[in-house]
Amino acid sequence: MLNLFKNKKWLIFLILVSFFAILLLNPLLGRTQNTPIKVGILHSLTGTMAISEKPVVEATLMAIEEINQQGGVLGRRIEPIVVDGASNWDTFAELAEKLIVEDQVLTVFGCWTSASRKTVKPVFEKYDHLLIYPVQYEGLEISPNIFYTGAAPNQQILPAVKWAFNNLGKRFFLVGSDYIFPHVANTIVREQLSALDAEILGEEYLGLGTTQVQEVIEKILETQPDVVINTINGDTNIAFFNELKKANITAESIPVISLSIGENELQSFDPSIVEGHYAAWNYFQSIESLENEKFIHNFRKKYGEYRMMSDPMEAAYVGVYLWKQAVQKTPNFDIELLRENLKDQSFSAPHGPVYVDHQTQHLWKTVRVGKIDQNSQFKIVWSSGKPVRPIPYPMYRSETDWQKLLQQYQLQWRGQWSNPRTE
């Protein structure tokens, strides 16, 4: 009888301890569950690249808001921390470190120019963190800490040049901004045109943000190429196309095919200035699909009925959803495991189905060439028809030789990824 009494006392004691433990732990568990998942958004909101990067920020925020409205990820809301890289590569690196170390974000979505991406890349590798990069680029890079949702060279540059060669002419002029993407892109273009037995009549570079484009226009007039390949970035494009018009260089006489101008940039032009010229991307707003219709509708509902969509915006939007799917399989939020889970993702994107390539951490994407119409939209004139496997390192050189080329530019530019020129 005494043992039974003692056992009952112990049982009551254990029940009381368990009850109070639940009372104490429940608020803590609630706080953990309700704690938001912080992510960084790192783009230029000011400076020469703001014209292109602001809409990418908006598309990223829209994807996050949609996911939050659906209940978040694993029951937790996503909290975006938006910072301004200010079109300055050193600022990008400083803010990347701040987002990782001080803000303790799980992931950073950001960068446009390859100069900004290459400047932050060592930061993400130092802290073994994660960047999701949404813009087409020159390739020659695979990092375990970066996922690339824009096009690799064989998903934009190479097919654009081949299409131009087949449809516009065999005499080319190359013009770009004076930083790593245009220089490497034009190296790829030169080697492809050499293989095609085409002719390059000139190759010129302009400082980012410059409006002094007259000398380049004069060289185009002098050489009279069949087509211009344009890798100018940012608002310098406005000066470039305006001066083409003033010089009576039209799309009929010398068409330009651009690799960094989308629907948003076109809003800065009188439609008559750019009508008839071309661009190569994976996404155009004119794509007819239910996914794209929903994408455009939701964006315009949030930001305005006359807003335009572009390829980097779509790539940024898709990147958030691929990330969300990977986080759902990573309940402990371990970044290394998150990166592994990202490699297995696919998504029905507005431009078509995309798949993460496990080996390169780039996406399989459909390639398109569009012609600018009178409404500053792109009429699709060519498509690959299905997703193309990404090849970051074009086969014209070995990976080692491509890396040597990158090192030469960095050495030439005193450790930077853009030419420290003065206009």
Secondary structure, DSSP 8 states (H G I E B T S, - for coil): -HHHHHHHHHHHHHHHHHHHHHHHHHHHHHHHHHS-EEEEEEE-SSSTTHHHHHHHHHHHHHHHHHHHHTT-BTTB-EEEEEEE-TT-HHHHHHHHHHHHHTS--SEEEE--SHHHHHHHHHHHHHTT--EEE-S--------TTEEE-S--GGGTHHHHHHHHHHHT-SEEEEEEESBHHHHHHHHHHHHHHHHTT-EEEEEEEE-TT----HHHHHHHHHH--SEEEEE--TTHHHHHHHHHHHTT--TTTS-EEESS--HHHHTTS-HHHHTT-EEEES--TT---HHHHHHHHHHHHHH-TT----HHHHHHHHHHHHHHHHHTT-TT--HHHHHHHHTT-EEEETTEEEEE-TTTSBEEB--EEEEE-TTS-EEEEEE-SS-B---SS-TTS-HHHHHHHHHHHHHHTTT-SB-----
